[in-house]
Amino acid sequence: MYLRSSLLAILLVTLPTATQAQEPVTVMIVGVYHMNNPGRDIHDSHADDVLTPKRQAEIAATVDALARFHPTQVDLEWSAAGAAKAYDQYVKGTLKPSRDESVQLGFRLAKQIGASVHGIDELLDFPYPAVEAYAKAHGETPILDAANATMQALVTEEQHRIDTDTIPHVLRWINDPAFARQDNNFYVTMLKIGSGTEQPGADLLAAWNLRNFHICANLVQYAKPGDRIVVIYGAGHEFLLRRCISETPGYKLVEVNDYLPQ
C-alpha cells in the first residue's frame, strides 16, 4: 500500500498537468510594408531609406515595443534555410547592411530578446495573368479595373503615410483589422470573374489562400505549447494569417497595436 501510494505521488509530480499540456501558443501578427522595395507586388508603395538615423531611431522604438510582448520566436517572410543562414550572419556581424524588414525588425528583435528565428514563407503559383486574360476576353475588365483602383487607393494612402509619418504610426495603421479587411477585398472580388467550369478568379483566390495556409502550417509546426510568437509579414498576408491563428485550437491572437507606440 505504501509503495503504491509513493508511486502515485511520484507520477503526480513528474507528469505534466492538463493546464501545462494545454498552455496556448500566443501569436502576434505584424503586417508591414516592404522596406527594401523588392517590387514583387501588383500594387506597391515605395519605402524611403530605413538606414537613415531618423528611421533607425523609429525602428529601434518599434522593436522595443515588440519586445514588451516577450516573444520566444520570431517568424519571417523568408525561406527556412535563407532565414537561418542570414540570421547566423547577422548575429556574427557579417551580414551586409540590409533594408529588408525581416532584418530591420525581425532579426533585431530576436537578437535583442534572445528569441529563435524561423523562415516560414512558401512561394506558390499566383495565377493573376489568367484572370486578366479571361476578363479581357469576356468583357469583365471593368470588374478587374475597379478592384485594382480600390487597391491602388489603399496603397496611395499607405504611401502618403510612409512619406509623412513615423514607422510605428504607419504600422499601427496597417495593423488595424479594418485595413486587413480592405486589403483582402481585392482577392474576394476576383470571385466575380469567371463562369461555369472556367473560374480563374476563384482559382486565384484559392491559390492565395493555399499559400497563406502553407505559411500558417509552417508557423504551427514550429510552435510549442506556451510559445509567444511574433510574425513579421507583408501586410497582404495579414488577413488570412490572423484568420488562421484565430481559428486554430490552442492558439491565441494578440493585437500588435496594443504594443506599438501611439
NORDATA-V710974 format. One record per pair of residues at least 24 apart in sequence whose C-alpha atoms are under 10 Angstrom apart, sorted by sequence separation. I is the first residue (numbers start at 1). J is the second residue. D is the distance in whole Angstrom. If there is no record, write none. Layout:
i/j/d
I/J/D
I/J/D
This chain:
i/j/d
77/101/9
78/102/8
83/107/9
87/111/9
212/236/10
213/237/10
216/240/9
220/244/10
226/250/10
227/251/10
228/252/10
229/253/10
230/254/10
76/101/9
77/102/7
154/179/9
212/237/7
215/240/10
216/241/6
220/245/9
225/250/8
226/251/9
229/254/10
76/102/6
211/237/9
212/238/9
215/241/8
216/242/9
219/245/9
225/251/9
228/254/10
230/256/9
75/102/9
76/103/9
212/239/10
213/240/8
216/243/10
217/244/9
74/102/9
154/182/8
155/183/9
209/237/9
212/240/6
213/241/8
216/244/7
220/248/9
223/251/10
76/105/10
77/106/10
87/116/10
88/117/10
154/183/8
208/237/9
211/240/10
212/241/7
215/244/10
216/245/8
76/106/7
87/117/7
213/243/10
74/105/10
75/106/8
76/107/9
87/118/9
151/182/8
209/240/7
213/244/7
220/251/9
74/106/6
75/107/10
84/116/10
150/182/9
151/183/7
208/240/9
209/241/10
212/244/9
216/248/10
73/106/10
74/107/8
84/117/7
150/183/9
151/184/9
83/117/7
84/118/7
151/185/9
74/109/8
75/110/10
83/118/6
84/119/7
150/185/9
151/186/7
30/66/9
73/109/10
74/110/6
82/118/9
83/119/5
150/186/8
73/110/7
74/111/10
80/117/9
81/118/9
82/119/7
83/120/9
149/186/10
28/66/9
71/109/9
72/110/8
80/118/6
81/119/7
83/121/10
147/185/8
148/186/7
66/105/9
70/109/10
71/110/8
79/118/8
80/119/4
81/120/10
147/186/6
66/106/10
70/110/10
73/113/10
74/114/10
78/118/8
79/119/5
80/120/6
146/186/9
147/187/9
28/69/9
63/104/9
64/105/10
72/113/8
73/114/9
74/115/7
75/116/8
76/117/8
77/118/9
78/119/5
79/120/6
80/121/7
147/188/10
27/69/10
59/101/10
63/105/6
67/109/7
71/113/8
72/114/7
73/115/5
74/116/6
75/117/6
76/118/6
77/119/6
78/120/6
79/121/5
80/122/9
144/186/9
147/189/7
26/69/10
28/71/9
62/105/8
63/106/8
66/109/7
67/110/9
70/113/7
71/114/9
72/115/5
73/116/5
74/117/5
75/118/5
76/119/5
77/120/6
78/121/5
79/122/7
146/189/10
147/190/8
27/71/9
60/104/9
63/107/10
64/108/10
65/109/10
70/114/9
71/115/6
72/116/6
73/117/6
74/118/6
75/119/6
76/120/6
77/121/5
78/122/8
79/123/9
26/71/9
59/104/7
60/105/8
63/108/7
64/109/8
67/112/8
68/113/9
70/115/9
71/116/9
72/117/9
73/118/7
74/119/9
75/120/6
76/121/7
77/122/8
78/123/10
144/189/8
26/72/10
27/73/10
28/74/10
29/75/9
51/97/9
59/105/7
63/109/6
67/113/7
74/120/10
75/121/9
143/189/8
144/190/8
27/74/10
51/98/8
62/109/9
63/110/9
66/113/10
143/190/8
50/98/9
51/99/7
56/104/9
60/108/9
64/112/9
67/115/10
144/192/9
50/99/6
59/108/9
60/109/9
63/112/9
64/113/9
143/192/8
144/193/8
49/99/8
50/100/9
63/113/10
143/193/8
48/99/10
50/101/9
184/235/10
47/99/10
140/192/9
141/193/9
183/235/8
184/236/7
51/104/9
140/193/7
183/236/6
184/237/9
50/104/8
139/193/10
140/194/9
182/236/10
183/237/9
184/238/9
185/239/10
138/193/9
180/235/7
181/236/10
183/238/9
184/239/6
138/194/9
179/235/9
180/236/7
183/239/8
184/240/8
135/192/10
138/195/10
144/201/10
179/236/10
180/237/8
181/238/9
182/239/9
135/193/7
180/238/6
181/239/6
131/190/8
134/193/8
135/194/8
179/238/9
180/239/5
181/240/10
134/194/7
174/234/10
175/235/8
179/239/9
180/240/9
132/193/9
134/195/10
174/235/7
177/238/9
178/239/10
36/98/8
37/99/9
38/100/9
128/190/10
131/193/7
174/236/10
176/238/10
177/239/8
180/242/9
35/98/10
36/99/5
37/100/8
131/194/8
175/238/8
35/99/6
36/100/5
134/198/9
171/235/9
174/238/9
175/239/10
34/99/9
35/100/6
36/101/7
134/199/9
135/200/9
177/242/9
34/100/7
35/101/6
36/102/10
134/200/7
135/201/9
33/100/10
34/101/6
35/102/9
133/200/9
134/201/9
33/101/8
34/102/9
35/103/10
36/104/10
131/199/9
132/200/9
32/101/8
35/104/9
130/199/10
131/200/5
132/201/9
32/102/10
130/200/6
131/201/6
129/200/9
130/201/8
131/202/9
128/200/8
131/203/9
32/105/10
127/200/8
128/201/8
130/203/9
131/204/8
127/201/9
130/204/9
128/203/9
129/204/10
127/203/7
128/204/6
126/203/9
127/204/6
128/205/10
126/204/6
127/205/9
177/255/9
125/204/9
126/205/9
127/206/10
128/207/10
176/255/9
126/206/9
127/207/8
175/255/8
176/256/9
126/207/6
127/208/9
175/256/7
176/257/8
125/207/7
126/208/7
175/257/7
124/207/8
125/208/8
174/257/10
124/208/8
126/210/10
172/256/8
173/257/9
125/210/9
126/211/9
171/256/9
172/257/6
175/260/10
42/128/10
124/210/8
125/211/8
171/257/8
172/258/9
124/211/6
172/259/9
122/210/10
123/211/7
124/212/10
169/257/10
172/260/7
122/211/6
123/212/10
168/257/9
171/260/8
172/261/8
121/211/8
122/212/8
124/214/9
171/261/10
172/262/8
121/212/9
122/213/9
123/214/9
169/260/8
122/214/7
123/215/9
168/260/6
169/261/7
121/214/8
122/215/6
168/261/6
169/262/7
120/214/9
121/215/6
122/216/10
167/261/10
168/262/8
120/215/6
121/216/9
119/215/9
120/216/8
122/218/9
120/217/9
121/218/8
120/218/5
121/219/9
119/218/9
120/219/6
118/218/9
119/219/9
120/220/10
118/219/8
120/221/10
120/222/9
65/168/9
62/166/10
118/222/8
43/148/8
62/167/8
63/168/9
42/148/9
43/149/10
61/167/9
62/168/6
44/151/10
45/152/9
59/166/9
61/168/8
62/169/10
43/151/7
44/152/8
58/166/7
59/167/7
60/168/10
42/151/10
43/152/6
45/154/10
46/155/10
57/166/10
58/167/6
59/168/8
62/171/9
42/152/9
43/153/10
45/155/6
46/156/10
57/167/10
58/168/7
43/154/9
44/155/7
45/156/7
55/166/8
56/167/10
58/169/10
120/231/9
43/155/7
44/156/9
45/157/9
46/158/9
47/159/8
54/166/9
55/167/7
117/229/10
119/231/10
121/233/9
43/156/9
45/158/7
46/159/7
54/167/10
115/228/9
116/229/9
117/230/10
118/231/9
120/233/10
44/158/9
45/159/5
46/160/10
48/162/8
115/229/9
44/159/9
45/160/9
47/162/7
48/163/8
115/230/10
46/162/8
47/163/8
45/162/8
46/163/9
50/167/9
110/230/9
109/230/9
33/155/10
106/230/8
33/158/9
106/231/8
33/159/10
106/232/7
105/232/8
106/233/10
33/162/9
102/231/10
102/232/7
101/232/8
102/233/8
101/233/9
102/234/10
101/234/9
33/167/10
32/167/10
33/170/9
32/170/9
33/171/8
77/215/9
80/218/9
32/171/6
76/215/10
31/171/7
32/172/10
75/215/10
30/171/8
31/172/9
32/173/10
33/174/8
30/172/9
31/173/10
32/174/7
31/174/6
32/175/8
75/218/9
76/219/10
30/174/9
31/175/6
75/219/7
30/175/7
31/176/9
74/219/10
29/175/8
73/219/10
75/222/9
31/180/9
73/222/9
73/223/8
72/223/10
72/224/10
72/226/9
73/227/7
74/228/9
75/229/7
76/230/9
77/231/8
72/227/6
73/228/6
74/229/6
75/230/6
76/231/6
77/232/7
78/233/9
71/227/7
72/228/5
73/229/5
74/230/5
75/231/5
76/232/5
77/233/6
70/227/10
71/228/5
72/229/6
73/230/6
74/231/6
75/232/6
76/233/6
77/234/8
70/228/7
71/229/5
72/230/8
73/231/8
74/232/7
75/233/8
76/234/9
69/228/8
70/229/9
71/230/6
69/229/9
70/230/9
71/231/10
77/237/10
69/230/8
67/230/10
66/230/8
69/254/9
69/256/9
69/258/10
66/256/8
69/259/7
65/256/9
66/257/10
68/259/7
27/219/10
65/257/10
66/258/10
67/259/9
68/260/10
65/258/9
66/259/6
65/259/6
66/260/7
25/220/9
41/236/9
64/259/9
65/260/6
66/261/10
27/223/10
64/260/9
65/261/7
26/223/10
62/259/9
63/260/9
64/261/10
25/223/7
62/260/6
25/224/7
26/225/9
34/233/9
35/234/10
61/260/9
62/261/7
24/224/9
25/225/5
26/226/7
27/227/8
28/228/8
29/229/8
30/230/7
31/231/8
32/232/7
33/233/8
34/234/7
61/261/8
23/224/9
24/225/6
25/226/5
26/227/6
27/228/6
28/229/6
29/230/6
30/231/6
31/232/6
32/233/6
33/234/6
34/235/9
23/225/5
24/226/5
25/227/5
26/228/5
27/229/5
28/230/5
29/231/5
30/232/5
31/233/5
32/234/5
33/235/6
22/225/7
23/226/5
24/227/8
25/228/6
26/229/6
27/230/6
28/231/6
29/232/6
30/233/6
31/234/5
32/235/5
33/236/9
58/261/10
21/225/7
22/226/8
23/227/9
24/228/9
25/229/8
26/230/9
27/231/7
28/232/9
29/233/8
30/234/8
31/235/4
32/236/9
20/225/8
21/226/9
30/235/8
31/236/8
32/237/10
20/226/8
29/235/10
31/237/7
32/238/9
30/237/10
31/238/6
29/237/10
30/238/8
31/239/9
29/238/7
29/239/9
31/241/10
31/242/10
29/241/7
30/242/10
29/242/7
28/242/9
27/242/9
29/245/9
28/245/9
27/245/7
26/245/9
27/246/9
25/245/9
25/249/9
26/250/9
27/251/7
28/252/9
29/253/8
24/249/9
25/250/6
26/251/6
27/252/6
28/253/6
29/254/8
30/255/9
31/256/9
24/250/5
25/251/5
26/252/5
27/253/5
28/254/5
29/255/7
30/256/6
22/249/10
23/250/7
24/251/5
25/252/6
26/253/6
27/254/6
28/255/6
29/256/7
30/257/9
22/250/7
23/251/9
24/252/7
25/253/9
26/254/7
27/255/9
28/256/6
22/251/10
27/256/10
28/257/10
